[in-house]
Amino acid sequence: MRNFYTISLIISTYIQVCAQSTVKLTKEQAQEDLNLLRFSLEYVHPRLYKYDDKKTVDNRFKKTYNSIHGEISGLDFLSLVSKLNASIKCGHLYTIPQYELKKEVLEKKVMPFYIKIINNEFYLFNDCSEENPIPNGSKIISINGKSSDEIYKVMLKGIATDGNIETRKKRLIERYFFYSFHGFDLYYHLHIDRSTTFNIEYQEYQSRILKKKKLKGISIDERKEKLLESYNIDEGAWFKIPSPQFDLMEEDNYGVLTISRSFYDEEIDPNYDSRLGRAFKELKEKNISNLIIDLRNNEGGSEHQQIELISYLYDQPFKLYQNIFLSHLDFRPLKHLIIERDTSELLFNNDDEYMRKLTENLWVNNYEYSRNLKLQTPKENVFNGQLYVLMNGASFSSAADLIAGIKKTTNAIFIGEESGGTFEGPTGGNSIVIQLPNSKIMVRISPNIQIGYMYQKHPIGRGVLPNHKINYKVEDLLGDRDLEMEKAIQLILNEKQNEYSKQ
């Protein structure tokens, strides 16, 4: 009877997986897509061999190519491509399913709760199960027979982030929007298993008792609705909260500038330049000595916003980049793959020789043609007090570069965890977007390297490291505490107390 049950379970699981995998590729189609991906990366990506030499990268592609022995599902192929791209260690290298494959990804059944990571372990929050939800803060021991440690390590291999920065991988696992290319649900579905039911082994938070529960998967939309109804959680809140925001605590002599996003939404956000102007004018007029800048979860975007803020924080001329490098000026060899761009404009005009050729695969700016390469004068109301910067692994791209710029130019105190972008400068900028013809997987590749201004020695492939590293415990999350903000305020009040003691 036990053997019959086991066989039935295997057959049931197989039927579920097959039902979800409608996109199929022949061996020849999959290998053709891999060859085109390799060609595109070799042609476009200027940092393909930054962390591994060419022999290592070639062997990685060869091993993946040879692993395809026959027909492969679109989801399995997406998993392979995601891991290959992640191995390049570039956070601006995006692997995004399209058309039917995207539909499969978005219509999958997901676990009815959120995951948080503490000390590389999974903790469960906001269970939307209809009956006897698992308590918040319960530690997950295993899912469908796989330990949480095994799941975590496998997931990391499929997440593309800059260099050796693991904090960003953790924050992307915890992400619950951009479902087609980020988040625990996607990584689990691609790299772990595709079941529609989940056997959860967990340790209950309060009792510490080990328990097991079988949960039925639900749709992303269904969970979204239940989260709002049961927990008042709006998954789109990040897009709806105005940025920037400024608050002044005049009695305690500090201000808080929160820049949660670096792209402008005219229906929600205040005018960025005007908001900064008023904030720094008020700081100066009221003689405020401390400023907390909160850049947590800022995914980057506007370099203009980056330049504007630095000009209020540093009293000397400053520019974003020392140099901008570009892999090629002629992208016509990729014309048959490129999307999201007018394919009649794949040859960059260099009549005025604004780019100078270094090698067959690398060009460098020849003069200051871009505002990002020009020295910007400081603003009138430059802040000369003590800065406190709050950051985490989701502080990425231009936000991470902003954090690096603040580190180079001020005596700021950094609080939180390692920022999500490399200190030496990001790739980013305009992308060459290709679509693999058989799988229809879209890959966004940046042909640019931006080298940060005012070079300082720093571990390559790492972000800015905090002066005060914050480690959350389950109790902190359950209590909805903000430990980074608490630490900054504590440092300010301690310094205030020290000043009183000296008087």
C-alpha positions as CSV (number, residue, x, y, z in Angstrom):
1,M,0.0,0.0,0.0
2,R,2.9,2.3,0.9
3,N,4.5,1.7,-2.5
4,F,1.2,2.3,-4.3
5,Y,0.9,5.6,-2.5
6,T,4.5,6.6,-3.4
7,I,3.9,5.7,-7.1
8,S,0.7,7.6,-7.1
9,L,2.4,10.7,-5.6
10,I,5.1,10.6,-8.2
11,I,2.6,10.3,-11.1
12,S,0.5,13.1,-9.6
13,T,3.6,15.4,-9.3
14,Y,4.7,14.5,-12.9
15,I,1.2,15.4,-14.3
16,Q,1.2,18.7,-12.4
17,V,4.7,19.6,-13.7
18,C,3.8,18.7,-17.3
19,A,0.5,20.6,-17.1
20,Q,2.5,23.7,-16.1
21,S,5.2,23.3,-18.8
22,T,3.4,24.2,-22.1
23,V,6.5,25.7,-23.7
24,K,8.9,23.1,-25.1
25,L,12.2,23.4,-26.9
26,T,13.9,20.8,-29.0
27,K,17.5,20.1,-28.2
28,E,18.5,22.0,-31.3
29,Q,16.3,25.0,-30.5
30,A,17.7,25.2,-26.9
31,Q,21.3,24.9,-28.1
32,E,20.8,27.5,-30.7
33,D,19.4,29.9,-28.1
34,L,22.4,29.2,-25.9
35,N,24.8,29.9,-28.7
36,L,23.1,33.2,-29.5
37,L,23.1,34.2,-25.8
38,R,26.8,33.5,-25.7
39,F,27.5,35.5,-28.8
40,S,25.4,38.4,-27.5
41,L,27.2,38.5,-24.1
42,E,30.6,38.2,-25.7
43,Y,29.8,41.1,-28.0
44,V,27.9,43.4,-25.7
45,H,29.0,42.9,-22.1
46,P,32.2,44.8,-21.2
47,R,32.7,43.0,-17.9
48,L,32.1,39.4,-19.0
49,Y,35.5,38.3,-17.7
50,K,35.8,40.6,-14.7
51,Y,35.4,37.9,-12.1
52,D,36.2,34.7,-14.1
53,D,38.7,34.3,-16.9
54,K,37.6,33.5,-20.4
55,K,38.5,29.8,-20.1
56,T,36.2,29.5,-17.0
57,V,33.3,31.3,-18.7
58,D,33.7,29.2,-21.9
59,N,33.7,26.0,-19.9
60,R,30.5,27.1,-18.1
61,F,28.7,27.6,-21.4
62,K,30.0,24.4,-22.8
63,K,28.8,22.4,-19.8
64,T,25.4,23.9,-20.0
65,Y,25.2,23.3,-23.7
66,N,26.2,19.6,-23.3
67,S,23.7,19.2,-20.4
68,I,20.8,19.4,-22.9
69,H,20.2,15.9,-24.2
70,G,16.7,16.2,-25.7
71,E,13.5,18.2,-25.5
72,I,13.5,20.7,-22.6
73,S,10.7,22.7,-21.1
74,G,10.7,26.4,-21.3
75,L,10.9,26.7,-17.5
76,D,13.9,24.4,-17.3
77,F,15.6,26.4,-20.0
78,L,14.8,29.6,-18.3
79,S,16.4,28.2,-15.1
80,L,19.6,27.3,-17.1
81,V,19.8,30.8,-18.7
82,S,19.2,32.5,-15.3
83,K,22.0,30.6,-13.7
84,L,24.4,31.3,-16.6
85,N,23.6,35.0,-16.5
86,A,23.9,35.1,-12.7
87,S,27.4,33.6,-12.9
88,I,28.6,36.8,-14.6
89,K,27.9,38.7,-11.4
90,C,26.3,41.7,-13.0
91,G,23.1,43.1,-11.4
92,H,22.1,44.9,-14.6
93,L,22.0,41.6,-16.5
94,Y,18.3,40.8,-16.5
95,T,16.7,37.5,-17.6
96,I,13.0,38.0,-18.3
97,P,10.5,35.5,-19.8
98,Q,8.2,36.7,-22.5
99,Y,4.9,35.6,-24.1
100,E,3.8,32.1,-23.2
101,L,6.7,31.5,-20.9
102,K,6.0,34.6,-19.0
103,K,2.3,33.5,-18.7
104,E,3.5,30.2,-17.2
105,V,5.7,32.0,-14.7
106,L,2.9,34.4,-13.6
107,E,0.1,31.8,-13.5
108,K,2.0,29.3,-11.3
109,K,0.7,28.4,-7.9
110,V,2.7,30.0,-5.0
111,M,3.0,29.5,-1.3
112,P,0.3,31.4,0.5
113,F,2.8,33.4,2.7
114,Y,5.8,35.7,2.6
115,I,9.4,34.8,3.3
116,K,11.9,36.8,5.3
117,I,15.6,35.9,5.6
118,I,17.4,36.1,9.0
119,N,20.9,34.7,9.3
120,N,20.5,32.9,6.0
121,E,17.4,31.1,7.3
122,F,13.8,31.4,6.1
123,Y,11.1,32.7,8.3
124,L,7.4,32.7,7.5
125,F,5.1,35.8,7.7
126,N,1.5,36.6,6.7
127,D,0.2,33.2,5.9
128,C,-3.0,33.6,3.9
129,S,-4.2,30.0,4.4
130,E,-7.9,29.9,5.1
131,E,-7.7,27.5,8.1
132,N,-5.2,27.7,11.0
133,P,-2.6,29.9,9.4
134,I,1.0,29.3,10.5
135,P,2.0,31.9,13.0
136,N,4.2,34.8,12.0
137,G,7.9,34.3,12.7
138,S,7.9,30.5,12.4
139,K,11.2,29.2,11.1
140,I,10.9,27.0,8.0
141,I,12.9,23.8,8.3
142,S,12.0,22.2,5.0
143,I,9.7,22.5,2.0
144,N,8.6,19.4,0.1
145,G,11.4,17.5,1.7
146,K,14.2,19.9,0.9
147,S,15.9,21.7,3.8
148,S,15.7,25.5,3.9
149,D,19.5,25.6,3.8
150,E,19.6,23.6,0.5
151,I,16.9,25.7,-1.0
152,Y,18.7,28.9,-0.1
153,K,22.0,27.8,-1.5
154,V,20.4,26.7,-4.8
155,M,18.5,29.9,-5.1
156,L,21.6,32.1,-4.8
157,K,23.1,30.5,-7.9
158,G,20.2,31.8,-10.0
159,I,20.2,35.4,-8.9
160,A,22.1,38.0,-10.9
161,T,23.7,40.7,-8.7
162,D,26.8,42.8,-8.7
163,G,30.1,41.1,-7.8
164,N,30.2,39.2,-4.5
165,I,27.4,41.2,-2.8
166,E,25.1,38.6,-1.1
167,T,22.9,41.2,0.6
168,R,21.2,42.1,-2.6
169,K,20.5,38.4,-3.3
170,K,18.7,38.2,0.0
171,R,16.6,41.3,-0.6
172,L,15.6,40.1,-4.1
173,I,14.5,36.8,-2.5
174,E,12.2,38.8,-0.2
175,R,10.8,40.9,-3.1
176,Y,7.1,40.5,-3.9
177,F,6.7,42.5,-7.0
178,F,8.3,42.2,-10.5
179,Y,7.1,38.6,-10.3
180,S,8.4,37.7,-13.8
181,F,12.1,38.1,-13.0
182,H,12.6,38.4,-9.2
183,G,11.4,37.0,-5.9
184,F,11.2,33.8,-3.8
185,D,8.2,32.5,-5.8
186,L,10.1,32.6,-9.1
187,Y,13.4,31.3,-7.7
188,Y,11.7,28.4,-6.0
189,H,9.6,27.6,-9.1
190,L,12.6,27.7,-11.5
191,H,15.3,26.1,-9.4
192,I,13.7,23.9,-6.7
193,D,10.3,22.3,-7.8
194,R,7.1,23.1,-9.5
195,S,4.6,21.5,-7.2
196,T,1.2,23.1,-6.6
197,T,1.1,21.9,-3.0
198,F,3.7,22.5,-0.3
199,N,4.6,20.3,2.6
200,I,6.0,22.8,5.1
201,E,8.0,21.6,8.1
202,Y,8.4,24.5,10.5
203,Q,9.3,25.5,14.1
204,E,6.5,27.5,15.6
205,Y,7.8,30.9,16.9
206,Q,6.5,30.9,20.4
207,S,6.3,27.3,21.4
208,R,9.5,26.2,19.4
209,I,7.6,23.0,18.6
210,L,8.3,21.4,15.3
211,K,5.2,21.0,13.2
212,K,4.2,20.0,9.7
213,K,1.5,21.3,7.4
214,K,0.4,20.7,3.8
215,L,-0.6,23.9,2.1
216,K,-2.4,24.3,-1.2
217,G,-0.8,26.7,-3.6
218,I,-2.7,29.8,-4.6
219,S,-2.3,32.3,-7.4
220,I,-0.3,35.4,-7.1
221,D,-3.4,37.6,-7.5
222,E,-5.3,35.5,-4.9
223,R,-2.5,36.0,-2.3
224,K,-2.3,39.7,-3.2
225,E,-6.0,40.1,-2.4
226,K,-5.8,38.1,0.8
227,L,-2.8,40.0,2.0
228,L,-4.6,43.3,1.6
229,E,-7.8,41.9,3.3
230,S,-6.2,40.0,6.2
231,Y,-3.0,42.0,6.9
232,N,-3.6,45.4,5.2
233,I,-0.5,44.8,3.0
234,D,-0.5,46.6,-0.3
235,E,2.1,45.0,-2.6
236,G,2.2,48.2,-4.7
237,A,3.0,50.5,-1.8
238,W,6.6,51.1,-2.9
239,F,5.3,52.7,-6.1
240,K,2.6,54.8,-4.3
241,I,4.5,56.5,-1.5
242,P,5.9,59.9,-2.6
243,S,9.7,60.2,-2.9
244,P,11.5,62.2,-1.6
245,Q,10.1,62.9,1.8
246,F,11.7,65.3,4.4
247,D,10.9,65.5,8.1
248,L,12.5,67.8,10.6
249,M,12.9,67.0,14.3
250,E,14.1,70.4,15.3
251,E,14.0,69.7,19.1
252,D,16.5,66.9,18.7
253,N,18.5,68.7,16.0
254,Y,18.1,66.3,13.1
255,G,16.3,65.9,9.8
256,V,15.4,62.8,7.8
257,L,15.5,62.8,4.0
258,T,13.9,59.6,2.7
259,I,14.6,58.8,-1.0
260,S,12.9,55.5,-1.5
261,R,12.8,55.7,-5.4
262,S,15.0,57.4,-7.9
263,F,12.6,57.7,-10.7
264,Y,9.9,60.4,-11.0
265,D,6.2,59.8,-11.1
266,E,4.5,63.1,-11.7
267,E,1.2,61.9,-10.2
268,I,2.7,60.9,-6.9
269,D,6.1,62.5,-6.3
270,P,7.0,66.1,-5.5
271,N,9.4,67.9,-7.7
272,Y,12.8,66.5,-6.7
273,D,14.9,69.6,-7.2
274,S,12.5,71.8,-5.4
275,R,12.0,69.4,-2.5
276,L,15.8,69.2,-2.0
277,G,16.1,73.0,-2.3
278,R,13.5,73.6,0.4
279,A,14.9,70.9,2.7
280,F,18.5,72.0,2.7
281,K,17.5,75.6,3.0
282,E,15.5,74.7,6.1
283,L,18.4,72.7,7.5
284,K,20.7,75.7,7.2
285,E,18.3,78.4,8.4
286,K,17.5,76.3,11.5
287,N,21.1,75.3,12.1
288,I,20.4,71.6,12.1
289,S,23.6,69.6,12.7
290,N,22.5,66.1,11.8
291,L,20.9,64.6,8.7
292,I,19.7,61.0,8.2
293,I,19.5,60.0,4.5
294,D,17.4,56.9,4.0
295,L,18.3,55.1,0.8
296,R,17.1,51.7,1.7
297,N,15.2,49.8,-1.0
298,N,16.1,52.5,-3.6
299,E,16.7,50.5,-6.8
300,G,18.3,53.5,-8.6
301,G,17.4,55.1,-11.8
302,S,17.9,58.8,-12.2
303,E,21.6,60.0,-12.3
304,H,20.2,63.6,-12.2
305,Q,18.8,62.9,-8.7
306,Q,22.2,61.5,-7.7
307,I,24.1,64.6,-8.9
308,E,21.6,67.0,-7.3
309,L,21.9,65.4,-3.9
310,I,25.7,65.2,-3.9
311,S,25.9,68.9,-4.7
312,Y,24.1,69.6,-1.4
313,L,26.4,67.3,0.6
314,Y,29.9,68.2,-0.7
315,D,31.4,71.7,-0.8
316,Q,33.8,71.1,-3.7
317,P,33.1,70.5,-7.5
318,F,32.2,66.8,-8.1
319,K,31.3,64.6,-11.0
320,L,29.7,61.2,-11.1
321,Y,32.1,59.4,-13.3
322,Q,35.8,59.6,-14.1
323,N,35.2,57.6,-17.3
324,I,32.5,55.9,-19.2
325,F,33.5,52.8,-21.3
326,L,31.4,51.2,-24.0
327,S,31.9,47.8,-25.5
328,H,31.0,48.8,-29.1
329,L,29.6,51.6,-31.2
330,D,28.2,49.2,-33.8
331,F,25.6,46.8,-32.7
332,R,24.4,45.8,-36.1
333,P,25.7,42.2,-35.8
334,L,22.9,41.7,-33.2
335,K,20.2,43.2,-35.4
336,H,18.3,39.9,-35.8
337,L,18.0,39.6,-31.9
338,I,17.6,43.2,-30.7
339,I,14.2,44.4,-29.5
340,E,13.0,47.7,-27.8
341,R,15.2,49.7,-30.2
342,D,15.0,51.1,-33.7
343,T,17.2,48.6,-35.5
344,S,18.0,51.3,-38.1
345,E,19.9,53.1,-35.3
346,L,22.4,50.4,-34.2
347,L,25.5,52.3,-35.2
348,F,26.3,55.1,-32.8
349,N,27.3,58.4,-34.5
350,N,30.9,59.2,-33.6
351,D,31.6,61.9,-36.1
352,D,32.9,64.3,-33.4
353,E,35.0,61.4,-31.9
354,Y,33.4,61.7,-28.5
355,M,34.4,58.0,-28.0
356,R,38.0,56.8,-28.4
357,K,38.8,53.2,-29.4
358,L,41.0,51.3,-27.0
359,T,40.6,47.7,-28.2
360,E,38.3,45.8,-30.6
361,N,35.8,45.4,-27.7
362,L,36.2,48.6,-25.7
363,W,35.8,52.4,-26.2
364,V,36.3,55.2,-23.7
365,N,34.9,58.7,-23.5
366,N,37.3,61.1,-25.3
367,Y,36.0,64.3,-23.7
368,E,33.3,65.5,-21.3
369,Y,30.3,65.1,-23.6
370,S,28.0,64.1,-20.8
371,R,26.8,65.9,-17.7
372,N,27.9,62.9,-15.7
373,L,31.5,63.6,-16.7
374,K,31.4,67.3,-16.0
375,L,32.3,68.9,-12.6
376,Q,29.2,70.2,-10.9
377,T,29.4,73.1,-8.6
378,P,28.1,72.7,-5.0
379,K,24.8,74.3,-4.1
380,E,24.4,77.4,-2.0
381,N,23.0,75.6,1.1
382,V,25.5,72.8,1.3
383,F,25.1,70.7,4.5
384,N,28.2,70.7,6.7
385,G,26.9,68.7,9.6
386,Q,27.0,65.0,10.4
387,L,25.5,62.6,7.9
388,Y,24.0,59.2,8.6
389,V,23.2,57.0,5.6
390,L,20.8,54.1,5.9
391,M,21.3,51.4,3.3
392,N,20.7,47.8,2.5
393,G,21.2,45.3,-0.3
394,A,18.3,46.7,-2.2
395,S,20.1,50.1,-2.5
396,F,21.2,49.5,-6.1
397,S,22.5,51.0,-9.3
398,S,22.5,54.8,-9.1
399,A,21.5,54.7,-5.5
400,A,24.5,52.4,-4.7
401,D,26.7,54.7,-6.7
402,L,25.3,57.7,-4.7
403,I,26.2,55.9,-1.5
404,A,29.8,55.4,-2.8
405,G,30.0,59.1,-3.8
406,I,28.9,60.1,-0.3
407,K,31.5,57.8,1.2
408,K,34.2,59.5,-0.9
409,T,33.3,63.0,-0.2
410,T,31.9,63.2,3.4
411,N,32.4,61.8,6.9
412,A,29.1,60.1,6.8
413,I,28.3,57.2,9.1
414,F,26.8,54.2,7.2
415,I,24.2,52.1,8.9
416,G,22.5,48.9,7.8
417,E,24.1,46.3,5.5
418,E,26.4,46.3,2.5
419,S,24.9,48.3,-0.4
420,G,23.7,46.4,-3.4
421,G,26.0,47.9,-6.1
422,T,29.8,47.8,-6.5
423,F,31.8,50.7,-5.1
424,E,34.0,51.0,-8.2
425,G,31.0,52.0,-10.3
426,P,28.0,50.3,-12.0
427,T,27.4,48.9,-15.4
428,G,23.8,50.2,-16.1
429,G,22.9,53.0,-18.4
430,N,21.3,52.2,-21.7
431,S,20.8,48.5,-22.4
432,I,21.0,46.4,-25.5
433,V,18.0,44.2,-25.2
434,I,18.0,40.9,-27.1
435,Q,15.3,38.2,-27.4
436,L,16.3,34.6,-27.9
437,P,14.3,33.4,-30.9
438,N,13.1,30.0,-29.8
439,S,12.5,30.4,-26.0
440,K,11.5,34.1,-26.4
441,I,13.6,34.9,-23.3
442,M,14.5,38.6,-23.1
443,V,18.0,39.5,-21.8
444,R,18.9,43.0,-21.0
445,I,22.7,43.6,-21.4
446,S,24.4,46.8,-20.5
447,P,27.3,47.7,-22.8
448,N,28.6,50.4,-20.4
449,I,31.1,50.6,-17.6
450,Q,30.9,53.8,-15.4
451,I,34.1,54.3,-13.3
452,G,33.4,56.4,-10.3
453,Y,35.0,59.7,-9.7
454,M,37.7,60.2,-6.9
455,Y,39.0,56.6,-6.9
456,Q,39.6,55.1,-3.4
457,K,41.0,51.7,-2.7
458,H,38.1,49.3,-1.9
459,P,37.6,45.5,-2.3
460,I,36.6,44.9,-6.0
461,G,33.1,43.5,-6.4
462,R,31.9,44.8,-3.0
463,G,29.5,47.6,-2.1
464,V,29.9,50.2,0.6
465,L,30.2,48.4,4.0
466,P,28.4,49.8,7.0
467,N,30.1,51.4,10.0
468,H,27.2,49.9,12.1
469,K,26.0,46.6,10.8
470,I,22.4,45.9,11.6
471,N,21.3,42.3,12.2
472,Y,17.5,41.7,12.6
473,K,16.0,39.1,14.9
474,V,12.6,37.5,14.5
475,E,11.4,39.6,17.5
476,D,12.4,42.8,15.7
477,L,10.3,41.9,12.6
478,L,7.4,40.9,14.7
479,G,7.6,44.1,16.6
480,D,7.8,46.1,13.3
481,R,11.0,47.8,14.5
482,D,13.2,49.9,12.3
483,L,16.7,49.1,13.7
484,E,18.6,51.2,11.2
485,M,16.6,54.4,12.0
486,E,16.8,53.6,15.7
487,K,20.6,53.3,15.5
488,A,20.9,56.6,13.7
489,I,18.7,58.4,16.2
490,Q,20.6,56.8,19.1
491,L,23.9,58.0,17.8
492,I,22.5,61.5,17.3
493,L,21.0,61.7,20.8
494,N,24.2,60.2,22.4
495,E,26.3,62.9,20.7
496,K,23.8,65.5,21.9
497,Q,24.1,64.1,25.5
498,N,27.9,64.2,25.3
499,E,27.8,67.9,24.2
500,Y,25.6,68.7,27.2
501,S,28.0,66.8,29.5
502,K,30.9,68.9,28.3
503,Q,29.1,72.2,29.1
